[in-house]
Amino acid sequence: MKVIIVGAKGMLGTAVAERFSTQHETFAYGHEQLDIADFGAVRGAIEGLKPDWVINCAAITNVDNCEHDPLRAYRVNALGPWNLAAACEGARARLVHLSTDYVFDGTKAEPYIESDRTNPINAYGRSKLEGELRVRAVTCQCYIVRTAWLFGPREENFLPWVLDVGTKQSPVYLVDDQWGSPTYVADVAEGIAWLLEQAPLYGVYHLVNRGSCTRRQLGEVALRAAGIETPVEGIPMSALPRPARRPVHTPLRNWMLEVRGGWNAPPYQDAVERFMKAWLSR
């Protein structure tokens, strides 16, 4: 199988590229090598390589930056996927497009499933939803994979930050009134690989580690997994005023994976423990 991965220099894209390169002919592009907002460049790369699959991990994910510059967010998060879908359709390639829990408004008491109504409340969520809609308007041979609260082996993400703070101050203060589904990038990569290796049943899939928690609860799990006994105390989101509104409750349920059977992501606690073991032994 020949696979193109775009956004391959980011945390998720790196994990996906590592997973696919072990078993498939893989071409990994960072933003410097391929700007997905440039249709000519996208079409040239896809028509030139004629891949079986294109996996889009490219996005602007800084929620507050998207609020400050929604046109830039729209260019990358909406027009970029549109370009990829059109080029894939022309080259008879299939597409995996990564999306987010922030397409929901956070008002549902239960975890969101794939068929729930979308209603983003910030510029980031709106740009990502527009990307989903544009992909589905162009091609039917695609997976839209929504994930959330990603963590992985980069200094600039939540779990390494919690470890650093937990060794320097006590207590650690973390938000305790926002709920989501923490997700290890290695498990997202594994889930995508599983989808592509099965008989294709295209559509929208949620792909997160099972279970949900607040940032405070996630911080506690991470610190204990690292053997750090620093106490954690909860604070409200309002204590950290930011330009973009955050949805309060966006846990996702991998309902489509449950329906298909055969594979599902492990619980987030297991994922945190595996990540911490790898991070501390690097």
Buried (B, 14 or more C-beta within 10 A) or exposed (E): EBBBBBBBBBBBBBBBBBBBBEEBEBBBBBBEEBBBBBBEBBBEBBBEBEBBBBBBBBBBBEBBBBBEBBEBBBBBBBBBBBBBBBBBBEBEBBBBBBBBBBBBBBEBEEBBBBEBEBBBBBBBBBBBBBBBBBBBEBBEBBBBBBBBBBBBBBEEBBBBBBBEBBEEEEEBBBBBBBBBBBBBBBBBBBBBBBBBEEEEEBEBBBBBBBBBBBBBBBBBBBBBBBEBEBEBEBBEBEEEEEEBBBBBBBBBBBBBBEEBEEBBBBEBBBBBBBBBEEBEEE
